């Protein structure tokens, strides 16, 4: 989809998140025949977001009113026709296979997203590196951004990393490369593949949104398969047989990236020395090889050894991604709030070594299996682990993980035990009371934040506040 595809169409901007708000001027400028924004709770739209919609003269309706609005006569432009094409600019919060999307599709809607519109408008004019994956995509995006900066390569960056691409580069100069992170929510309606793809991993996640593991993986890969031309190459970790196998089944050109290659040993060692988890080695390798492939297109040298070391020296990591936020009470407190699926949470536990750990787990249910978390606990062997269950799934998860680690019903003291907390503040108190000096408190929940508790940033802030409130 391109902005020109909106001209003369009936357009529903479904959701007013940061991506759609940033794209709204472009949508309006395309001169659709009829245009409306729809959200679940119009009265809850912030004053600032309402002002953006008002400035664009875009009416905000309830999402339950959209179909009636489409059926009604009239519209944004005089004489607009009810049989004009219907296009939905879908925000990530609205499931592609949800009831509303299904109803709109049944009356002929085509779907796009803010990222897809940007790719349609500007992607053909430049090399684009598109990055997705169950875990690691934000970190690879940030590492690649830093690396290209170290190398002096002009580029633009945006996507799920918190930088709406329309806000970062509404009208980028032709030829300037773009680095874009894309979630499965956005990839489900992608129609313009990137020049170079990166798939960091392909585990099970967001199953309540996508409907099944198969649909999740299909939607994720749609970033690369959703249009033409196909990517020149898609990079994937050599050791991730699921990701590589799924890519190879599509017939795309796939390159296996080997994080243990000699060129990565020194920079990865430096990252770890500076407090980054060991699995950053895979992320750094993916970023470096993506830079290699981009530089081939730009006809310039790829990253040199000293530039990779400079990257390792300056990279600070991203908030709530295995970030040490305190050493209070001779205990290391780690905020990994974005470890919101069992695979990412398991990787976080693997990264803390054999120190005693209080692991804060639980959140909104996505109906995913706990196998990766159970395997990570078993890998700790005799290392003491205290599970602390958070709302909503935490209590059930704790019971299941303890039962699976101790199938005979015994619970060896100090190996895997569990507690239940009604809030992060209570969980922090339990951890502070029970964890010995030299231990690690790991907030890697394995599940997203329940909507009533806000966003992952809200939950991370609550974690930090509770640590600060300790005596």
Secondary structure by P-SEA (a helix, b strand, c coil): cccccccccccccccccaaaaaaaaaaaaacccbbbbbccccccccaaaaaaaaaacbbbbcccaaaaaaacccccccccccccbbbbbcccccccccaaaaaaaaabbbbbcaaaaaaacccccbbbbbbbcccaaaaaaaaaaaaaaaaccccccccccccccccccccccccbbbbbbbccccccccccccccccccccccccccccccaaaaaaaaacccccccccccbbbbbcccaaaaaaaaaaccbbbbbbcccccaaaaaaaaaaacccccaaaaaaaaaaaaaaaaaaaccccccaaaaaaaaacccccccccccccccccbbbbbccccccaaaaaaaaaaacccccccccccccccccaaaaaaaaaaacccbbbbbbcccaaaaaaaaaaaaaccccccccccccccccccaaaaaaaaaaccccccccccccccccccccccaaaaaaaaaaaaaacc
